[in-house]
Amino acid sequence: MRFLPPCLLVFIAVCSGNTYAYITLNVDVFYVDELSQRHEVKGVMIKYHDLLKAKKIQNSLSLKLPNTLDDASSFMSKFASTADGKQIIQNIVSGYQSVGKSFSLGIRELPAIVINEQYVVYGTTDVLVALDFFKKFKGAEK
């Protein structure tokens, strides 16, 4: 993966305003704090990854557990068979999959935006800013 400073990215699609054509860009946004905004950009598949999601859910769930091991085990068995329980467990799994993806992509610091699993910009979660840097850097490479 090519690592770029926050002000440099590479753009491989033709850009017109907030529309990216010809090549669908895949953008992964990795963060640990609350996200101030989420964007939708035509021609760009954006996935947001809260790397603390699983831990937050587990902490919240642990507050509901009874104090004894037997009672907690019984609670979790019943909880895991409910629709809400299954959804919460899936959210925990999803959270850990995001952590795994960040490691497999070699993310070194957060926040980070990865474009097409090749280019990364650190220091922002704003997809529009990252795509703008991406476009400018690619134009400078020509």
C-alpha positions, 0 to 999 in steps of 0.5 A, a space after each residue: 500500500 502506498 502511504 501518503 501524507 494528509 495533503 497528498 492522495 492519488 486520483 484514478 477516476 475522472 472527476 466532475 464535481 462530487 461525481 466520480 465516473 468510469 471507475 468505482 472507487 472503494 473508500 474505507 474510513 477508519 476512526 475511533 472517535 465519534 464521526 461528525 459527518 458521513 458522506 454519500 458520493 455518486 460513484 464511490 462506495 464508502 464504508 465506515 469502520 469504528 474500530 472501537 465498536 466491538 469494545 463499546 458494545 461489549 462494555 454496554 452488554 457487560 453492564 447488563 450481566 448478572 454478578 454470578 457466573 451461572 446467572 451470567 451464562 444463563 442470561 447470555 444463552 437466552 440473550 443470544 437466541 433473541 433477535 436483538 441478541 443476534 443483531 448485537 452479536 453480529 455488530 460485535 463481529 462486524 466491529 472486529 472485522 473492521 479491526 482486522 481489515 485495518 491491520 491487513 491494510 497496514 493502517 499506521 495511525 487513525 483516523 485514516 481513509 483508504 482508497 481502493 485498498 492502495 492509497 491512504 490519507 491520514 488525519 481526516 475522516 472527511 471523504 470529500 476532503 480525501 477525494 479532493 486531495 486524491 484528485 489533486 495528487 493524481 493530477 500532479 502525477 501526470 
